[in-house]
Amino acid sequence: MNLNPSVLVITDDVGPLAIAGIKGGNRAEVDANTKNIILESANFDPVNIRKTSAKIGIRTEASKRYENELTQELALPAMDTLTELLSESAVVAGTKIGAKIDIYPTPAIGCQIKIRPAEISSILGVSVPEEAMIDILERLDIKVEKNGDGLNLEIPFRRIDLAVKENIMEEVGRIYGYDKIGSQLLDLKANKLADPVLEKKMRVADKIKEILVGVGFSEIYGYALVAKGDIELESPFASDKGFLRNNLADFINDRLAFNLPNNLFDNEPVKIFEIGQVFAGGGERASLCFGIAYKKQKKIKAEEVREEVSQVGANILRVLAADDFVWDVNISELPAYGQDCLLATVEVSLNELISRAGEFVSPDLTPFIGGLGAGGSKRGGGNDGYKK
């Protein structure tokens, strides 16, 4: 492996022993013939470790820990703990332990924070008694000292994430119990930051979900990172997650075929949908995709399934009071997961539906036929019973 000058290494007079904070080398390994061991306990800059790990393409447990920023105060206790374990497990009598060399040019500085209990309660949206708050903080090994209407906090070195005041508030809320925080609807009219375009998008999306769930569909959530697409990631974390997805239909079709064998009755379809972001043509847009799958039988024809999906689309347009347009239904007949499948899916731009939507009417789903042979509308929801 060729390393450039930005990569930090641990070395001796012969050459490199390890890539610092990431990976040890063969020359530093311990085997049955090892008699003398030099222990090193060090701390490394998290940004450097993250960049180096990505640059050389090696991610280890060590690199993950260091890039999350460990406190340097742990280096000495870790050294003492390892030394004690090795001394206890040594099988040779008279094992000697040498002196420690501690090079620590810039010691860590303790973090002091002043915070008011009323401020914490205000952010959490629930009144937390001061006594309970102090108890929670002390259980986190935070030294607490009352100072007028505030609290002086001394944060332990091992919790450097609590150097941010908002993180302390979150910890208090987590331990006090989120279940004690009541729910409250936001007053969008009083909120000057309310975006009418975003609000309509959310209302349309929620209404579409309500319609689809009402006729027996279940919502699923796919993966934004996939094996193929238009936009490639510079540093993917996995070989099959190197692109941003450019459609929802591929995952919908795969999940339709995957879940179909789990149905108890041959004439019972799988009906799923997703609303999510796709990345195509160098841009990003919201998309809606829904599909129906049947086990392939002679009595079920492709055109009947196409018509069923088209009826779902027509019902969406009717409830949204939207202008009519043609739903492009894709029919697939394929063997998948050991089962011959008949799939029908449709994918449309959510923005297009939003632009066509008028004033909503109350959804009347009674006249809609839920599925071939179903004998009426189905009701269900969520992702119950479906594997992802």
C-alpha positions in Angstrom: 0.0 0.0 0.0 1.3 3.4 -1.0 0.7 6.1 1.6 1.0 9.9 1.1 2.4 12.3 3.7 -1.1 13.1 5.1 -1.4 9.6 6.5 -0.2 9.3 10.1 1.8 6.1 10.8 3.3 4.6 13.9 6.9 3.5 13.1 10.2 2.4 14.4 13.8 2.4 13.0 12.9 -0.3 10.5 9.7 1.0 9.1 5.9 1.5 9.7 4.2 -0.6 12.3 0.6 0.6 11.9 -1.6 3.1 10.3 -2.4 5.3 13.3 -5.8 4.8 14.8 -6.9 2.5 11.9 -4.9 -0.7 11.3 -1.9 -2.5 12.7 0.7 -4.2 10.6 2.0 -7.8 10.5 5.3 -6.8 12.0 3.6 -5.7 15.2 1.6 -8.9 15.7 2.0 -11.0 18.9 2.5 -14.8 18.5 3.6 -17.8 20.6 7.2 -16.8 20.4 6.7 -13.2 21.6 8.6 -12.4 24.9 8.7 -8.6 25.1 5.8 -6.3 24.4 5.7 -2.5 24.2 2.2 -1.2 24.9 1.0 2.0 23.3 -2.2 3.9 24.3 -2.8 6.9 22.2 -5.5 9.3 21.0 -5.8 10.7 17.5 -7.5 13.6 15.8 -11.0 12.4 14.7 -11.0 14.5 11.5 -7.7 13.1 10.4 -8.8 9.5 11.1 -12.0 9.9 9.2 -10.3 11.4 6.2 -7.5 8.8 6.2 -9.9 5.9 6.6 -12.0 7.1 3.6 -8.8 7.9 1.5 -7.3 4.4 1.9 -10.6 2.5 1.9 -10.1 0.8 5.3 -12.8 1.1 8.0 -12.2 -0.7 11.3 -13.7 -0.7 14.8 -10.7 1.4 15.8 -11.2 4.0 13.1 -14.9 4.2 13.9 -14.2 4.9 17.6 -11.6 7.5 16.9 -13.5 9.4 14.3 -16.3 9.8 16.8 -13.8 11.6 19.0 -12.7 9.9 22.2 -11.5 11.9 25.1 -7.7 11.8 25.5 -8.1 11.3 29.2 -9.0 7.6 28.5 -5.5 6.8 27.2 -3.8 6.4 30.6 -6.6 4.3 32.3 -6.7 2.1 29.2 -3.0 1.5 29.4 -3.2 0.6 33.1 -6.2 -1.8 32.5 -4.4 -3.6 29.7 -1.2 -3.9 31.7 -3.1 -5.4 34.6 -4.8 -7.9 32.3 -1.6 -9.0 30.7 0.1 -9.3 34.1 -2.7 -11.5 35.4 -2.7 -13.8 32.3 1.1 -14.2 32.0 2.1 -17.8 32.2 5.8 -17.2 32.8 6.8 -16.6 36.4 8.6 -13.4 37.1 7.0 -11.3 34.4 8.3 -7.8 34.6 6.5 -4.6 34.0 8.5 -1.6 32.9 8.0 2.1 33.6 5.4 4.2 31.8 6.3 7.0 29.5 3.6 9.6 29.3 3.9 12.3 26.6 0.9 14.6 27.0 1.8 18.1 25.8 -1.7 19.6 25.7 -3.8 18.1 28.5 -7.6 18.2 28.1 -9.4 21.1 29.7 -12.5 20.4 31.8 -15.8 21.7 30.4 -17.8 24.1 32.7 -21.4 25.0 31.7 -23.9 27.2 33.4 -27.6 26.4 32.7 -30.9 27.4 34.2 -33.5 24.7 35.1 -36.2 26.9 33.7 -34.3 26.9 30.4 -34.3 23.1 30.2 -38.0 22.9 31.0 -38.8 25.5 28.4 -37.0 23.7 25.7 -38.4 20.3 26.6 -41.9 21.6 26.8 -42.5 20.1 30.3 -41.8 21.3 33.8 -39.1 19.2 35.3 -38.7 19.6 39.0 -35.3 21.0 39.9 -34.6 18.1 42.4 -35.3 15.6 39.7 -33.1 17.5 37.2 -30.1 17.6 39.6 -30.5 13.9 40.3 -30.5 13.0 36.6 -27.4 15.2 36.0 -25.5 13.6 39.0 -26.4 10.1 37.7 -24.6 11.1 34.5 -21.4 11.8 36.7 -21.9 15.5 36.2 -20.8 17.6 39.2 -23.7 20.0 40.0 -23.4 23.2 42.0 -26.4 25.6 42.6 -25.7 29.2 41.6 -28.7 31.5 42.1 -31.4 30.5 39.6 -28.9 28.5 37.6 -26.7 25.4 37.9 -22.9 25.2 37.4 -22.1 21.9 35.7 -18.7 20.2 35.5 -18.8 17.7 32.6 -16.9 14.5 32.9 -14.1 14.0 30.4 -15.7 10.8 29.0 -18.9 12.7 28.0 -17.4 15.3 25.7 -20.6 15.3 23.8 -22.3 17.1 26.7 -20.1 20.2 26.1 -23.1 21.5 24.1 -25.9 22.9 26.3 -28.6 21.5 24.1 -27.3 17.9 24.5 -27.6 18.3 28.3 -31.2 19.2 27.8 -31.8 16.2 25.6 -30.2 13.9 28.2 -32.5 15.3 30.9 -35.5 14.8 28.7 -34.4 11.2 27.8 -33.9 10.1 31.4 -36.9 12.0 32.8 -39.1 10.3 30.2 -40.3 11.5 26.8 -43.7 9.9 27.7 -44.1 12.8 30.2 -44.0 15.4 27.5 -47.5 16.1 26.2 -48.2 16.5 22.5 -49.4 19.9 21.2 -50.5 20.9 17.7 -48.6 23.7 16.1 -50.5 26.8 15.1 -49.4 27.1 11.5 -51.3 30.3 10.9 -49.4 32.0 13.7 -46.1 30.6 12.5 -44.6 33.1 10.1 -42.2 30.4 8.8 -45.0 28.2 7.5 -44.5 27.4 3.9 -47.8 27.1 2.0 -46.2 25.1 -0.8 -44.7 22.6 1.7 -47.9 22.5 3.6 -49.9 21.6 0.5 -47.3 18.9 -0.4 -47.7 17.3 3.0 -51.5 17.5 2.9 -51.6 15.9 -0.6 -49.1 13.2 0.5 -51.1 12.4 3.7 -54.4 12.3 1.7 -52.9 9.8 -0.8 -51.7 7.6 2.0 -55.1 7.7 3.5 -56.7 6.7 0.2 -54.3 3.8 -0.4 -54.4 2.5 3.1 -58.2 2.6 2.9 -58.3 0.2 0.0 -55.9 -2.3 1.4 -52.4 -1.0 0.6 -49.5 -1.0 3.0 -46.8 1.6 3.0 -43.1 0.6 2.8 -39.9 2.6 2.9 -37.1 1.8 0.5 -33.4 2.6 0.4 -32.2 5.8 -1.0 -28.8 4.3 -1.7 -28.8 1.5 -4.4 -26.5 -0.4 -6.7 -27.4 1.6 -9.9 -28.5 5.1 -10.6 -27.8 8.5 -12.3 -25.9 10.1 -9.4 -22.9 8.2 -8.0 -21.5 8.6 -4.5 -17.8 9.6 -4.2 -17.2 7.4 -1.1 -19.9 4.7 -0.8 -19.9 2.6 2.4 -20.9 -0.5 0.5 -20.5 -1.8 -3.0 -24.3 -2.1 -3.5 -25.0 1.4 -2.1 -23.0 3.5 -4.5 -25.8 5.4 -6.2 -28.8 7.5 -5.3 -32.0 5.8 -6.5 -33.6 7.3 -9.6 -37.0 5.6 -9.2 -39.2 3.8 -6.6 -40.6 1.2 -9.0 -37.6 -1.1 -8.8 -37.8 -1.6 -5.1 -41.7 -1.8 -5.2 -41.5 -4.6 -7.8 -38.9 -6.5 -5.8 -40.9 -6.3 -2.6 -44.1 -7.3 -4.4 -42.5 -10.4 -5.7 -40.7 -11.1 -2.4 -43.9 -10.9 -0.2 -46.2 -12.7 -2.6 -45.3 -16.3 -1.6 -46.2 -15.4 2.0 -49.9 -14.9 1.1 -52.1 -17.7 2.4 -54.6 -17.7 -0.5 -53.6 -17.8 -4.2 -56.1 -15.1 -5.2 -55.0 -12.7 -2.4 -52.8 -9.9 -3.8 -49.9 -8.0 -2.3 -50.6 -4.2 -2.4 -47.9 -1.8 -1.3 -46.9 1.8 -2.0 -44.1 4.3 -1.2 -43.8 8.1 -1.3 -40.2 9.2 -1.4 -37.4 11.2 -3.0 -35.7 10.1 -6.2 -32.7 11.5 -7.9 -32.8 11.5 -11.7 -31.3 13.7 -14.4 -29.1 15.5 -12.0 -32.0 16.7 -9.9 -34.2 15.6 -7.0 -38.0 15.2 -6.9 -40.7 13.6 -4.9 -42.3 10.5 -6.4 -45.3 8.2 -5.7 -45.3 4.5 -6.6 -47.9 1.8 -5.9 -48.3 -1.7 -7.1 -50.3 -4.9 -6.9 -49.0 -8.4 -7.4 -50.9 -11.7 -7.9 -49.7 -15.2 -8.1 -49.9 -16.0 -11.8 -52.9 -18.0 -12.6 -54.9 -18.5 -15.8 -58.0 -17.0 -14.3 -56.2 -13.7 -13.6 -55.4 -11.7 -16.7 -52.8 -8.9 -17.0 -55.4 -6.4 -18.3 -57.6 -7.1 -15.3 -54.7 -6.2 -12.9 -53.9 -3.2 -15.1 -57.5 -2.0 -14.7 -57.4 -2.5 -11.0 -54.3 -0.3 -10.6 -55.9 2.3 -12.9 -59.0 2.4 -10.7 -56.7 3.1 -7.7 -55.2 6.0 -9.6 -58.6 7.3 -10.7 -59.8 7.2 -7.1 -56.8 9.3 -6.0 -57.6 11.9 -8.7 -61.3 11.9 -7.6 -60.6 12.5 -3.9 -57.9 15.1 -4.7 -60.3 16.9 -7.1 -57.4 16.7 -9.5 -57.4 17.1 -13.3 -57.5 13.8 -15.1 -54.4 12.4 -16.7 -53.3 9.0 -17.9 -51.7 6.6 -15.4 -48.8 4.7 -17.1 -49.3 1.2 -15.7 -46.3 -1.2 -16.1 -47.1 -4.9 -16.3 -44.5 -7.6 -15.5 -44.7 -11.3 -15.6 -41.7 -13.0 -14.0 -40.5 -15.8 -11.8 -39.2 -14.3 -8.6 -38.4 -15.9 -5.2 -39.7 -19.2 -6.4 -43.1 -17.9 -7.4 -44.5 -16.9 -10.8 -45.7 -13.3 -10.4 -48.0 -10.9 -12.2 -47.1 -7.4 -11.2 -48.7 -4.1 -12.0 -47.0 -0.8 -10.9 -47.4 2.8 -11.6 -45.0 5.7 -10.6 -45.8 9.4 -11.0 -44.3 12.7 -9.9 -45.8 13.8 -6.6 -45.3 17.4 -7.7 -47.5 16.8 -10.7 -50.3 15.5 -8.5 -49.8 18.5 -6.2 -50.1 20.9 -9.1 -53.3 19.3 -10.3 -54.9 18.9 -6.8 -57.9 21.2 -6.0 -59.9 21.4 -2.8 -60.1 18.0 -1.1 -63.4 16.2 -0.9 -64.2 13.6 1.7 -63.0 10.2 0.4 -65.9 7.9 -0.3 -64.2 4.5 -0.8 -67.3 2.3 -0.7 -67.8 2.0 -4.5 -64.2 1.1 -5.1 -63.5 -2.6 -5.6 -60.4 -3.5 -3.5 -59.0 -6.3 -5.6 -59.8 -9.1 -8.0 -61.9 -11.6 -6.1 -61.7 -9.6 -3.0 -65.4 -8.8 -3.0 -65.1 -5.2 -1.7 -62.8 -2.6 -0.4 -59.9 -3.7 1.9 -58.8 -1.7 4.9 -55.4 -2.0 6.5 -52.3 0.0 6.8 -48.8 0.6 7.9 -46.4 -2.1 6.9 -48.0 -4.9 8.8 -47.0 -8.3 7.7 -44.6 -7.2 5.0 -40.9 -7.8 4.9 -38.6 -5.1 3.6 
